[in-house]
Amino acid sequence: MAKKPAPKPPAADGGEKAGGKGKLKIIILIVVALLLAIGLSVGATWFLLSKDKKDEKPAEEHASEAAAPVKQPALYESIAPAFIANYKHQGRQRYMQVSVALMARNQAELDALKIHMPLIRNRLVMLFSGQDFGALMTPVGKEMLRSQATAVVQELAQKETGKTVVEQVLFTNIVLQ
């Protein structure tokens, strides 16, 4: 039979194990160096881009400050009396009563729109009376009606005054019976 070679005695300084640990340390150092290089690259890029934006920003800020008006506080104008519309729903007579307020930002424009209040009331009455009562029973139906009312009033204001004037039409009270 063939003789098996005798196992080599371990080196006094831990030869194989030390070589494996040395390779591991080199790999870790390379990975850390790569991560450091990537981090420095990203940091430098971010620094340079933010520096460019800071250099451009003062000129843009001055232009935007002059161009952008300060947002004024909201003004509310209630339309009285409340709107009442009647419906035929599932063979029964049904009613809707809606109290409406207009939200605007400029008092002078709102005052100019008040002249056209009879026309606004007419358009809103026509809008309210043309709705499906079943759809109005849901919150989504009420919100859709409110957004339609806003669109109607803004369209009318644009036509009559040249500006939308009204930011929103709000329902302050709605009763379905």
DRENMI-714310 format. One record per residue (C-alpha): x, y, z; residue number from 1; residue in three letters. Coordinates in steps of 0.5 Angstrom, whole numbers, plus 500, padded with zeros to 3 digits. Last residue first. Layout:
// DRENMI-714310
<atom c1="X" c2="Y" c3="Z" nr="NUM" rest="ALA"/>
...
//
This chain:
// DRENMI-714310
<atom c1="329" c2="632" c3="506" nr="177" rest="GLN"/>
<atom c1="336" c2="634" c3="505" nr="176" rest="LEU"/>
<atom c1="339" c2="639" c3="509" nr="175" rest="VAL"/>
<atom c1="346" c2="643" c3="507" nr="174" rest="ILE"/>
<atom c1="349" c2="648" c3="511" nr="173" rest="ASN"/>
<atom c1="355" c2="652" c3="511" nr="172" rest="THR"/>
<atom c1="357" c2="650" c3="504" nr="171" rest="PHE"/>
<atom c1="363" c2="653" c3="501" nr="170" rest="LEU"/>
<atom c1="364" c2="656" c3="494" nr="169" rest="VAL"/>
<atom c1="372" c2="657" c3="493" nr="168" rest="GLN"/>
<atom c1="377" c2="662" c3="491" nr="167" rest="GLU"/>
<atom c1="372" c2="667" c3="488" nr="166" rest="VAL"/>
<atom c1="375" c2="673" c3="484" nr="165" rest="VAL"/>
<atom c1="376" c2="669" c3="478" nr="164" rest="THR"/>
<atom c1="378" c2="675" c3="474" nr="163" rest="LYS"/>
<atom c1="375" c2="679" c3="468" nr="162" rest="GLY"/>
<atom c1="369" c2="682" c3="472" nr="161" rest="THR"/>
<atom c1="363" c2="679" c3="468" nr="160" rest="GLU"/>
<atom c1="366" c2="673" c3="464" nr="159" rest="LYS"/>
<atom c1="371" c2="671" c3="470" nr="158" rest="GLN"/>
<atom c1="366" c2="672" c3="475" nr="157" rest="ALA"/>
<atom c1="361" c2="667" c3="471" nr="156" rest="LEU"/>
<atom c1="366" c2="662" c3="470" nr="155" rest="GLU"/>
<atom c1="369" c2="662" c3="478" nr="154" rest="GLN"/>
<atom c1="361" c2="662" c3="480" nr="153" rest="VAL"/>
<atom c1="360" c2="656" c3="476" nr="152" rest="VAL"/>
<atom c1="367" c2="652" c3="477" nr="151" rest="ALA"/>
<atom c1="365" c2="653" c3="485" nr="150" rest="THR"/>
<atom c1="358" c2="651" c3="484" nr="149" rest="ALA"/>
<atom c1="361" c2="645" c3="481" nr="148" rest="GLN"/>
<atom c1="366" c2="644" c3="486" nr="147" rest="SER"/>
<atom c1="360" c2="644" c3="491" nr="146" rest="ARG"/>
<atom c1="356" c2="639" c3="487" nr="145" rest="LEU"/>
<atom c1="362" c2="634" c3="487" nr="144" rest="MET"/>
<atom c1="363" c2="635" c3="494" nr="143" rest="GLU"/>
<atom c1="356" c2="633" c3="496" nr="142" rest="LYS"/>
<atom c1="356" c2="627" c3="491" nr="141" rest="GLY"/>
<atom c1="362" c2="625" c3="495" nr="140" rest="VAL"/>
<atom c1="359" c2="626" c3="501" nr="139" rest="PRO"/>
<atom c1="353" c2="621" c3="499" nr="138" rest="THR"/>
<atom c1="346" c2="623" c3="499" nr="137" rest="MET"/>
<atom c1="347" c2="628" c3="493" nr="136" rest="LEU"/>
<atom c1="347" c2="622" c3="489" nr="135" rest="ALA"/>
<atom c1="340" c2="620" c3="490" nr="134" rest="GLY"/>
<atom c1="337" c2="627" c3="489" nr="133" rest="PHE"/>
<atom c1="340" c2="627" c3="482" nr="132" rest="ASP"/>
<atom c1="342" c2="635" c3="481" nr="131" rest="GLN"/>
<atom c1="339" c2="640" c3="476" nr="130" rest="GLY"/>
<atom c1="335" c2="644" c3="482" nr="129" rest="SER"/>
<atom c1="342" c2="645" c3="485" nr="128" rest="PHE"/>
<atom c1="345" c2="648" c3="478" nr="127" rest="LEU"/>
<atom c1="339" c2="652" c3="476" nr="126" rest="MET"/>
<atom c1="339" c2="655" c3="483" nr="125" rest="VAL"/>
<atom c1="346" c2="656" c3="483" nr="124" rest="LEU"/>
<atom c1="346" c2="660" c3="476" nr="123" rest="ARG"/>
<atom c1="340" c2="664" c3="478" nr="122" rest="ASN"/>
<atom c1="344" c2="666" c3="485" nr="121" rest="ARG"/>
<atom c1="350" c2="668" c3="481" nr="120" rest="ILE"/>
<atom c1="346" c2="672" c3="476" nr="119" rest="LEU"/>
<atom c1="342" c2="676" c3="482" nr="118" rest="PRO"/>
<atom c1="349" c2="677" c3="485" nr="117" rest="MET"/>
<atom c1="352" c2="680" c3="479" nr="116" rest="HIS"/>
<atom c1="353" c2="687" c3="483" nr="115" rest="ILE"/>
<atom c1="356" c2="683" c3="489" nr="114" rest="LYS"/>
<atom c1="362" c2="681" c3="484" nr="113" rest="LEU"/>
<atom c1="365" c2="688" c3="484" nr="112" rest="ALA"/>
<atom c1="365" c2="688" c3="492" nr="111" rest="ASP"/>
<atom c1="369" c2="681" c3="492" nr="110" rest="LEU"/>
<atom c1="374" c2="684" c3="487" nr="109" rest="GLU"/>
<atom c1="375" c2="690" c3="492" nr="108" rest="ALA"/>
<atom c1="375" c2="685" c3="498" nr="107" rest="GLN"/>
<atom c1="381" c2="681" c3="495" nr="106" rest="ASN"/>
<atom c1="382" c2="674" c3="498" nr="105" rest="ARG"/>
<atom c1="375" c2="670" c3="496" nr="104" rest="ALA"/>
<atom c1="371" c2="665" c3="499" nr="103" rest="MET"/>
<atom c1="364" c2="665" c3="497" nr="102" rest="LEU"/>
<atom c1="359" c2="662" c3="502" nr="101" rest="ALA"/>
<atom c1="353" c2="658" c3="501" nr="100" rest="VAL"/>
<atom c1="347" c2="656" c3="505" nr="99" rest="SER"/>
<atom c1="343" c2="650" c3="502" nr="98" rest="VAL"/>
<atom c1="336" c2="647" c3="503" nr="97" rest="GLN"/>
<atom c1="334" c2="641" c3="499" nr="96" rest="MET"/>
<atom c1="327" c2="638" c3="498" nr="95" rest="TYR"/>
<atom c1="324" c2="631" c3="496" nr="94" rest="ARG"/>
<atom c1="317" c2="630" c3="493" nr="93" rest="GLN"/>
<atom c1="316" c2="622" c3="493" nr="92" rest="ARG"/>
<atom c1="316" c2="617" c3="487" nr="91" rest="GLY"/>
<atom c1="323" c2="615" c3="488" nr="90" rest="GLN"/>
<atom c1="326" c2="622" c3="488" nr="89" rest="HIS"/>
<atom c1="322" c2="628" c3="485" nr="88" rest="LYS"/>
<atom c1="326" c2="634" c3="487" nr="87" rest="TYR"/>
<atom c1="325" c2="641" c3="490" nr="86" rest="ASN"/>
<atom c1="331" c2="646" c3="491" nr="85" rest="ALA"/>
<atom c1="332" c2="651" c3="496" nr="84" rest="ILE"/>
<atom c1="338" c2="656" c3="496" nr="83" rest="PHE"/>
<atom c1="339" c2="660" c3="503" nr="82" rest="ALA"/>
<atom c1="337" c2="667" c3="503" nr="81" rest="PRO"/>
<atom c1="343" c2="670" c3="503" nr="80" rest="ALA"/>
<atom c1="349" c2="669" c3="500" nr="79" rest="ILE"/>
<atom c1="355" c2="669" c3="505" nr="78" rest="SER"/>
<atom c1="361" c2="673" c3="503" nr="77" rest="GLU"/>
<atom c1="368" c2="670" c3="506" nr="76" rest="TYR"/>
<atom c1="374" c2="673" c3="506" nr="75" rest="LEU"/>
<atom c1="381" c2="669" c3="506" nr="74" rest="ALA"/>
<atom c1="387" c2="673" c3="508" nr="73" rest="PRO"/>
<atom c1="392" c2="675" c3="503" nr="72" rest="GLN"/>
<atom c1="397" c2="671" c3="500" nr="71" rest="LYS"/>
<atom c1="403" c2="676" c3="499" nr="70" rest="VAL"/>
<atom c1="405" c2="678" c3="492" nr="69" rest="PRO"/>
<atom c1="410" c2="674" c3="488" nr="68" rest="ALA"/>
<atom c1="413" c2="678" c3="482" nr="67" rest="ALA"/>
<atom c1="418" c2="682" c3="487" nr="66" rest="ALA"/>
<atom c1="420" c2="677" c3="491" nr="65" rest="GLU"/>
<atom c1="421" c2="672" c3="486" nr="64" rest="SER"/>
<atom c1="426" c2="677" c3="482" nr="63" rest="ALA"/>
<atom c1="429" c2="678" c3="489" nr="62" rest="HIS"/>
<atom c1="429" c2="671" c3="491" nr="61" rest="GLU"/>
<atom c1="432" c2="669" c3="484" nr="60" rest="GLU"/>
<atom c1="438" c2="674" c3="484" nr="59" rest="ALA"/>
<atom c1="439" c2="671" c3="491" nr="58" rest="PRO"/>
<atom c1="439" c2="664" c3="489" nr="57" rest="LYS"/>
<atom c1="444" c2="663" c3="484" nr="56" rest="GLU"/>
<atom c1="450" c2="663" c3="488" nr="55" rest="ASP"/>
<atom c1="447" c2="659" c3="493" nr="54" rest="LYS"/>
<atom c1="445" c2="654" c3="488" nr="53" rest="LYS"/>
<atom c1="452" c2="653" c3="485" nr="52" rest="ASP"/>
<atom c1="454" c2="652" c3="492" nr="51" rest="LYS"/>
<atom c1="449" c2="647" c3="493" nr="50" rest="SER"/>
<atom c1="452" c2="643" c3="487" nr="49" rest="LEU"/>
<atom c1="459" c2="644" c3="489" nr="48" rest="LEU"/>
<atom c1="457" c2="641" c3="496" nr="47" rest="PHE"/>
<atom c1="453" c2="635" c3="494" nr="46" rest="TRP"/>
<atom c1="458" c2="633" c3="489" nr="45" rest="THR"/>
<atom c1="464" c2="634" c3="494" nr="44" rest="ALA"/>
<atom c1="460" c2="630" c3="499" nr="43" rest="GLY"/>
<atom c1="458" c2="624" c3="493" nr="42" rest="VAL"/>
<atom c1="465" c2="624" c3="492" nr="41" rest="SER"/>
<atom c1="468" c2="624" c3="499" nr="40" rest="LEU"/>
<atom c1="463" c2="618" c3="500" nr="39" rest="GLY"/>
<atom c1="465" c2="614" c3="494" nr="38" rest="ILE"/>
<atom c1="472" c2="615" c3="496" nr="37" rest="ALA"/>
<atom c1="471" c2="613" c3="503" nr="36" rest="LEU"/>
<atom c1="467" c2="607" c3="501" nr="35" rest="LEU"/>
<atom c1="473" c2="605" c3="497" nr="34" rest="LEU"/>
<atom c1="478" c2="606" c3="502" nr="33" rest="ALA"/>
<atom c1="473" c2="602" c3="507" nr="32" rest="VAL"/>
<atom c1="473" c2="596" c3="502" nr="31" rest="VAL"/>
<atom c1="480" c2="596" c3="500" nr="30" rest="ILE"/>
<atom c1="482" c2="596" c3="508" nr="29" rest="LEU"/>
<atom c1="477" c2="590" c3="509" nr="28" rest="ILE"/>
<atom c1="480" c2="586" c3="503" nr="27" rest="ILE"/>
<atom c1="487" c2="587" c3="506" nr="26" rest="ILE"/>
<atom c1="485" c2="585" c3="513" nr="25" rest="LYS"/>
<atom c1="482" c2="579" c3="510" nr="24" rest="LEU"/>
<atom c1="488" c2="577" c3="506" nr="23" rest="LYS"/>
<atom c1="492" c2="578" c3="513" nr="22" rest="GLY"/>
<atom c1="488" c2="574" c3="517" nr="21" rest="LYS"/>
<atom c1="488" c2="568" c3="512" nr="20" rest="GLY"/>
<atom c1="496" c2="569" c3="512" nr="19" rest="GLY"/>
<atom c1="496" c2="569" c3="519" nr="18" rest="ALA"/>
<atom c1="492" c2="562" c3="519" nr="17" rest="LYS"/>
<atom c1="496" c2="559" c3="515" nr="16" rest="GLU"/>
<atom c1="503" c2="561" c3="518" nr="15" rest="GLY"/>
<atom c1="501" c2="561" c3="525" nr="14" rest="GLY"/>
<atom c1="508" c2="564" c3="528" nr="13" rest="ASP"/>
<atom c1="511" c2="557" c3="530" nr="12" rest="ALA"/>
<atom c1="509" c2="554" c3="523" nr="11" rest="ALA"/>
<atom c1="504" c2="548" c3="524" nr="10" rest="PRO"/>
<atom c1="507" c2="541" c3="523" nr="9" rest="PRO"/>
<atom c1="506" c2="538" c3="516" nr="8" rest="LYS"/>
<atom c1="502" c2="532" c3="516" nr="7" rest="PRO"/>
<atom c1="505" c2="526" c3="514" nr="6" rest="ALA"/>
<atom c1="505" c2="524" c3="507" nr="5" rest="PRO"/>
<atom c1="500" c2="518" c3="506" nr="4" rest="LYS"/>
<atom c1="504" c2="511" c3="505" nr="3" rest="LYS"/>
<atom c1="502" c2="507" c3="499" nr="2" rest="ALA"/>
<atom c1="500" c2="500" c3="500" nr="1" rest="MET"/>
//
